[in-house]
């Protein structure tokens, strides 16, 4: 006897499971059932932002990026009076010699050169040591000495040419003659140049400060 023929397009049960309450997927193995709604459409949403980016941090946590306490700026450096005075002395010696070479070469003094000497001394001293009043005063005194040294060097160069003797001999063996010649030749312009050097030193120190 032949077997009865199954009607075509008979609905198949998915994945061998049995339908439960009309849901063909309720019995699928390995698929968890969806959670039942709670009735609150906002129950699973994250909390609304408060406007404070650090509100979620626990108490005691530091600043973001691993920072701790706010950065405290370093205190300003103190004026280095001794270094400024030393620089003023060194600059005065160098500038005085250069001033003397210029004056001896042209056999006359130049007011602008005296001003340059003082300005250089004051500017260098204050730039290194600060604008301390002691440094400014030292720069003015050393500038007078620098201009005076330059005048002596210039006179020594002139005497060296006149006497046809080495410059070193004039400075070393006849320095008293050089100072005597300076005293005899000194006039209003000579002392004016000394004063210009001191004034320029104060101006250079204030410019650097």
C-alpha positions in Angstrom: 0.0 0.0 0.0 1.5 3.4 -0.9 2.2 6.1 1.8 0.0 9.2 1.8 1.6 12.2 0.1 2.3 15.3 2.3 0.6 18.4 1.2 3.1 20.9 -0.4 4.4 24.1 1.4 3.7 22.7 4.8 5.2 25.1 7.4 8.4 23.8 8.9 9.3 24.3 12.5 12.5 26.5 12.7 15.6 24.8 14.0 13.7 21.9 15.3 12.2 24.0 18.1 8.5 24.0 19.2 6.5 27.2 18.9 5.6 28.7 22.2 2.5 30.8 22.5 2.6 31.5 18.8 6.2 32.8 18.9 8.3 30.6 16.5 11.6 31.9 17.9 10.9 31.5 21.6 12.4 28.0 21.7 15.6 28.6 19.7 18.6 27.3 21.5 21.5 29.7 22.3 19.3 32.8 21.9 18.4 34.6 25.2 14.9 35.8 25.5 14.6 39.6 25.4 14.2 41.4 28.7 10.7 42.3 29.5 9.9 46.1 29.4 9.7 47.8 32.7 7.3 50.4 31.6 9.9 53.2 32.1 11.3 54.3 28.7 14.2 56.1 30.4 15.2 53.4 32.8 18.3 52.2 30.9 19.5 55.7 29.8 22.8 57.1 31.3 22.4 60.0 33.7 22.1 63.4 32.2 25.3 65.5 32.1 25.6 68.1 34.9 27.9 70.5 33.1 30.9 69.7 35.4 33.4 67.6 33.4 34.9 66.3 36.8 31.6 65.5 38.5 32.2 61.7 38.0 35.5 61.7 39.7 35.9 60.1 43.1 36.9 62.3 46.1 40.6 62.6 46.4 41.3 62.1 42.7 43.9 64.6 41.2 43.4 66.9 38.3 43.1 65.4 34.8 46.3 64.2 33.0 47.9 63.2 36.3 48.3 66.7 37.6 48.4 67.4 41.3 48.4 70.7 43.0 48.3 73.9 40.8 51.7 74.9 39.5 53.4 77.5 41.6 55.7 79.9 39.6 59.2 80.2 40.7 60.2 83.4 42.6 62.1 86.0 40.6 65.8 85.8 40.7 67.6 88.1 43.1 69.9 90.8 41.8 73.5 89.6 41.8 75.3 92.7 43.0 78.8 91.2 43.1 78.6 89.8 39.6 77.3 93.1 38.2 80.1 95.1 39.8 82.7 92.6 38.5 81.2 93.0 35.0 81.2 96.8 35.3 84.9 96.7 36.2 85.9 94.4 33.4 83.9 96.4 30.8 85.4 99.6 32.1 89.0 98.3 31.6 88.3 97.0 28.1 86.3 100.1 27.0 88.9 102.5 28.5 91.8 100.8 26.6 89.8 101.0 23.3 88.9 104.6 24.0 92.6 105.4 24.6 93.6 103.7 21.4 91.1 105.8 19.4 92.2 109.0 21.1 95.9 108.3 20.6 95.4 107.3 17.0 93.7 110.6 16.1 95.6 112.6 18.8 92.4 114.0 20.2 89.5 113.1 22.4 86.0 112.4 21.0 82.9 113.1 23.2 80.9 110.4 21.5 83.5 107.8 22.4 83.4 108.8 26.0 79.6 108.5 26.0 79.9 105.1 24.4 82.3 104.0 27.1 79.9 104.9 29.9 76.9 103.4 28.1 78.7 100.1 27.5 79.8 99.8 31.1 76.4 100.6 32.6 74.5 98.4 30.1 76.7 95.3 30.5 76.7 95.6 34.3 73.0 96.0 34.7 72.2 93.4 32.1 74.1 90.8 34.1 73.7 91.9 37.6 70.3 93.6 37.6 69.1 97.2 38.2 70.4 97.4 41.7 71.3 101.0 42.8 74.7 99.7 43.9 75.4 98.4 40.4 74.4 101.6 38.8 76.6 103.6 41.1 79.5 101.3 40.5 79.0 101.6 36.8 79.1 105.4 37.0 82.3 105.4 39.0 84.0 102.8 36.8 83.0 104.7 33.7 84.8 107.8 35.0 87.9 105.6 35.6 87.5 104.1 32.1 87.5 107.5 30.5 90.5 108.6 32.6 92.3 105.4 31.7 91.6 106.1 28.0 93.0 109.6 28.3 96.2 108.2 29.9 96.5 105.6 27.1 96.0 108.3 24.5 98.7 110.5 26.0 101.1 107.6 26.3 100.6 106.8 22.6 101.4 110.4 21.7 104.5 110.5 23.9 105.6 107.2 22.4 105.5 108.7 18.9 107.3 111.9 20.0 110.0 110.3 21.9 110.4 107.3 19.5 110.3 104.8 22.4 108.0 101.8 22.8 104.6 102.3 24.2 105.2 99.7 26.9 108.3 101.6 28.1 106.3 104.8 28.4 103.6 103.1 30.5 106.1 101.1 32.6 109.0 103.5 33.1 107.6 106.9 32.6 104.1 106.7 34.0 104.7 109.7 36.2 105.5 111.7 33.1 102.2 110.6 31.6 100.1 111.7 34.6 102.0 115.0 34.8 101.2 115.6 31.1 97.5 114.8 31.7 97.4 117.3 34.6 99.0 120.0 32.5 96.8 119.3 29.5 93.5 118.9 31.4 90.9 121.5 30.7 87.1 121.9 30.8 86.6 119.4 28.0 88.7 116.8 29.7 86.5 116.9 32.8 83.4 117.1 30.7 84.2 113.9 29.0 84.6 112.3 32.5 81.2 113.5 33.4 79.6 112.3 30.2 81.0 108.8 30.8 79.3 108.7 34.2 75.9 110.0 32.9 76.0 107.6 30.0 76.7 104.7 32.4 73.5 105.5 34.4 71.5 105.7 31.1 72.9 102.4 29.9 72.1 100.7 33.2 68.5 101.9 33.1 68.2 100.9 29.4 69.3 97.3 30.3 67.0 97.2 33.3 
